[in-house]
């Protein structure tokens, strides 16, 4: 894992996608794309594998960073 990823980026990504993954329309998944303006409505495929994998990778980096402190 890349330890050089900015902690602010990690926290923003976590806050942005935690609710989407656990509480929104397609639980456990992320949509293919989102609108660029609020309210950032999900569009396209509701379960996009590479979207989920990249966000989960960031979640793992966040967890590792908290363990190593």
FIMARPA-342766 format. One record per residue: residue in one letter; x, y, z of N, C-alpha, C, O in turn. Coordinates in pm, whole numbers, padded with zeros to 5 digits, always signed. Layout:
BEGIN
aXYZXYZXYZXYZ
...
***
This chain:
BEGIN
x+00083-00118+00000+00000+00000+00000+00088+00125+00000+00196+00126+00058
x+00040+00228-00065+00114+00353-00075+00096+00436+00052-00012+00490+00076
x+00202+00445+00132+00196+00517+00260+00198+00668+00239+00174+00743+00334
x+00226+00713+00118+00239+00856+00091+00107+00923+00058+00104+01044+00032
x-00002+00848+00057-00132+00908+00028-00167+01004+00140-00156+00969+00258
x-00208+01122+00105-00240+01229+00198-00350+01188+00296-00455+01139+00255
x-00325+01207+00426-00424+01169+00528-00555+01245+00513-00661+01188+00539
x-00550+01369+00471-00673+01446+00452-00757+01384+00341-00879+01374+00353
x-00692+01342+00233-00761+01274+00124-00826+01145+00174-00940+01116+00140
x-00753+01069+00255-00804+00944+00309-00929+00970+00393-01030+00902+00377
x-00922+01068+00483-01036+01097+00570-01157+01149+00490-01271+01111+00518
x-01132+01233+00392-01242+01284+00308-01308+01171+00231-01431+01166+00220
x-01229+01081+00177-01282+00967+00102-01363+00878+00195-01472+00832+00158
x-01311+00852+00314-01381+00769+00411-01517+00829+00446-01618+00759+00444
x-01518+00957+00478-01644+01024+00516-01743+01026+00400-01863+01009+00419
x-01692+01048+00280-01778+01056+00162-01845+00923+00130-01964+00919+00101
x-01769+00815+00136-01820+00687+00087-01867+00591+00195-01929+00490+00162
x-01840+00619+00323-01885+00529+00429-02037+00513+00425-02088+00401+00426
x-02107+00625+00421-02254+00618+00418-02303+00550+00290-02396+00469+00293
x-02241+00584+00179-02281+00527+00050-02268+00374+00052-02356+00303+00002
x-02160+00323+00110-02138+00179+00115-02230+00106+00211-02272-00006+00184
x-02263+00170+00323-02335+00100+00430-02483+00134+00444-02556+00061+00509
x-02528+00245+00384-02664+00288+00410-02747+00324+00287-02869+00327+00295
x-02686+00351+00177-02760+00401+00061-02818+00289-00024-02819+00173+00017
x-02866+00323-00140-02945+00236-00227-02890+00096-00252-02963-00002-00240
x-02766+00085-00284-02707-00044-00321-02601-00080-00216-02481-00067-00241
x-02645-00124-00100-02557-00147+00015-02443-00241-00023-02463-00345-00085
x-02322-00201+00017-02202-00280-00010-02139-00251-00145-02039-00313-00181
x-02197-00159-00218-02147-00126-00351-02146+00024-00373-02206+00100-00298
x-02077+00065-00477-02074+00205-00520-02116+00213-00664-02091+00121-00743
x-02179+00321-00698-02222+00341-00835-02104+00368-00928-01993+00399-00885
x-02133+00356-01054-02033+00378-01159-01987+00524-01163-01870+00552-01185
x-02082+00616-01142-02048+00759-01147-02149+00837-01065-02255+00787-01028
x-02112+00962-01038-02196+01051-00958-02202+01186-01026-02109+01225-01097
x-02312+01259-01003-02320+01395-01054-02209+01479-00993-02166+01454-00880
x-02163+01579-01066-02053+01663-01017-02100+01776-00926-02019+01845-00865
x-02231+01794-00917-02287+01900-00833-02382+01840-00729-02446+01737-00753
x-02388+01906-00614-02477+01859-00506-02618+01842-00561-02664+01925-00639
x-02685+01739-00523-02657+01644-00415-02576+01522-00458-02580+01420-00388
x-02503+01527-00567-02413+01421-00612-02484+01287-00630-02439+01185-00579
x-02594+01290-00701-02675+01171-00723-02598+01064-00800-02528+01094-00897
x-02613+00939-00755-02548+00827-00822-02613+00801-00956-02734+00816-00972
x-02531+00764-01053-02577+00734-01190-02509+00606-01240-02414+00556-01178
x-02557+00557-01349-02495+00442-01412-02517+00313-01334-02613+00302-01257
x-02430+00219-01352-02438+00089-01285-02432+00109-01134-02348+00184-01085
x-02520+00043-01060-02524+00064-00914-02417-00016-00841-02389+00014-00726
x-02358-00115-00903-02258-00198-00837-02135-00209-00926-02122-00304-01004
x-02047-00113-00915-01928-00109-01000-01809-00161-00921-01766-00099-00824
x-01755-00275-00960-01648-00343-00887-01524-00259-00863-01474-00256-00751
x-01474-00191-00965-01351-00116-00945-01373+00009-00860-01280+00057-00795
x-01494+00061-00858-01524+00173-00769-01514+00126-00624-01454+00194-00540
x-01574+00012-00595-01570-00043-00460-01426-00077-00420-01383-00044-00310
x-01353-00143-00507-01218-00188-00471-01125-00071-00439-01045-00080-00346
x-01135+00037-00512-01048+00152-00485-01083+00220-00354-00994+00261-00279
x-01211+00234-00325-01251+00295-00198-01215+00203-00082-01169+00251+00022
x-01234+00073-00095-01194-00020+00011-01044-00019+00032-00997-00034+00145
x-00967-00001-00074-00821+00010-00061-00786+00130+00026-00697+00122+00111
x-00855+00241+00006-00832+00361+00086-00876+00337+00230-00810+00383+00323
x-00988+00266+00250-01032+00232+00386-00925+00150+00458-00899+00171+00576
x-00862+00056+00387-00756-00026+00447-00634+00057+00483-00574+00037+00588
x-00597+00150+00397-00485+00239+00427-00516+00319+00553-00429+00337+00638
x-00639+00368+00564-00681+00444+00682-00668+00358+00807-00618+00404+00910
x-00714+00235+00799-00706+00143+00914-00561+00116+00952-00527+00119+01070
x-00475+00091+00854-00333+00069+00880-00268+00190+00944-00187+00176+01037
x-00301+00307+00897-00245+00431+00952-00284+00446+01099-00202+00489+01180
x-00407+00413+01134-00454+00425+01272-00387+00322+01361-00357+00350+01477
x-00361+00203+01310-00295+00097+01386-00148+00133+01411-00095+00107+01518
x-00083+00193+01312+00060+00222+01321+00092+00350+01398+00209+00386+01411
x-00009+00420+01451+00016+00543+01527+00040+00511+01671+00064+00602+01751
***
